[in-house]
Amino acid sequence: MGTPLFVKVCGLRTERDVDAAVEAGADAIGLVFAPSPRRIDAATARRLAARVPDGVLTVGVFRDQPLDEVRALLDGTGTRAVQLHGQEDLAYYDALRPDGRTLLRGVAVKDAVPRHGERGEDILLLDAPVPGAGEVWDRTGKQLPAPGLPWLLAGGLDPRNVAEAVRTARPWGVDVSSGIEISRGVKSPELIAAFVAAARGARTMS
Ligand SMILES: O=C(O)c1ccccc1NCC(=O)[C@H](O)[C@H](O)COP(=O)(O)O
């Protein structure tokens, strides 16, 4: 049995979503503050973050937003980790690092896969060109990060395909949004539970 797979479920918008993710055993939940049908306001995020137990990471998801806005949302909602999905540069990451938060770097993989840690991120998230669109990206011939480095596979994962993706790409963890929804932005507790179980089962078998 290898290292346990880290499982993040993203784009949660309701108390029911959060409770389902926690009950299913997710390691992290994502709250989207970037423009998206899944975007939530600060008051909703505060309410949701307050339900998340210690040991489950709450991640705020942003894309090319002003640093002051990011800091205010993180501080105001008690969010301990930040996931950046745009063109944020090293200085931007450096500005958030002293706050002691976990930094996730979301990258749309087109050609080459970036090196882990280029921006000083703690976790690299390799995603499809349009984040949160439920699209699988082509991993053929791509040099994925070395085993053991903290990186998440994302993009078009769902309860049916996640086990095969984990076996072939051998990521440190996985991230999902569309694949646990019944319609854009509307999560299903059953799909959340099925996804976490399928992902964990795959790593246990490898
Ligand atoms: O989810 C969004 O709408 C979104 C919008 C802007 C920036 C990032 C966003 N999501 C980030 C993610 O966590 C991943 O893209 C996601 O887990 C993978 O999405 P999916 O292919 O839908 O599973």
PDBQT file of the ligand as one rigid body, heavy atoms in Angstrom, charges set to zero:
ROOT
HETATM    1  O1  LIG A 301     -14.473  25.667 -10.768  1.00  0.00    +0.000 OA
HETATM    2  C1  LIG A 301     -14.451  26.755 -11.345  1.00  0.00    +0.000 C 
HETATM    3  O2  LIG A 301     -15.454  27.227 -11.886  1.00  0.00    +0.000 OA
HETATM    4  C2  LIG A 301     -13.179  27.544 -11.412  1.00  0.00    +0.000 A 
HETATM    5  C3  LIG A 301     -13.208  28.839 -11.932  1.00  0.00    +0.000 A 
HETATM    6  C4  LIG A 301     -12.055  29.594 -11.982  1.00  0.00    +0.000 A 
HETATM    7  C5  LIG A 301     -10.860  29.083 -11.522  1.00  0.00    +0.000 A 
HETATM    8  C6  LIG A 301     -10.819  27.792 -11.020  1.00  0.00    +0.000 A 
HETATM    9  C7  LIG A 301     -11.958  27.004 -10.948  1.00  0.00    +0.000 A 
HETATM   10  N1  LIG A 301     -11.916  25.711 -10.474  1.00  0.00    +0.000 N 
HETATM   11  C8  LIG A 301     -10.687  25.164 -10.027  1.00  0.00    +0.000 C 
HETATM   12  C9  LIG A 301     -10.585  23.718  -9.728  1.00  0.00    +0.000 C 
HETATM   13  O3  LIG A 301     -10.546  23.333  -8.591  1.00  0.00    +0.000 OA
HETATM   14  C10 LIG A 301     -10.367  22.703 -10.821  1.00  0.00    +0.000 C 
HETATM   15  O4  LIG A 301     -10.407  23.311 -12.058  1.00  0.00    +0.000 OA
HETATM   16  C11 LIG A 301     -11.320  21.575 -10.750  1.00  0.00    +0.000 C 
HETATM   17  O5  LIG A 301     -11.217  20.774  -9.638  1.00  0.00    +0.000 OA
HETATM   18  C12 LIG A 301     -11.300  20.664 -11.938  1.00  0.00    +0.000 C 
HETATM   19  O6  LIG A 301     -12.486  20.902 -12.515  1.00  0.00    +0.000 OA
HETATM   20  P1  LIG A 301     -13.354  19.787 -13.208  1.00  0.00    +0.000 P 
HETATM   21  O7  LIG A 301     -12.693  19.474 -14.494  1.00  0.00    +0.000 OA
HETATM   22  O8  LIG A 301     -14.667  20.437 -13.361  1.00  0.00    +0.000 OA
HETATM   23  O9  LIG A 301     -13.421  18.606 -12.273  1.00  0.00    +0.000 OA
ENDROOT
TORSDOF 0
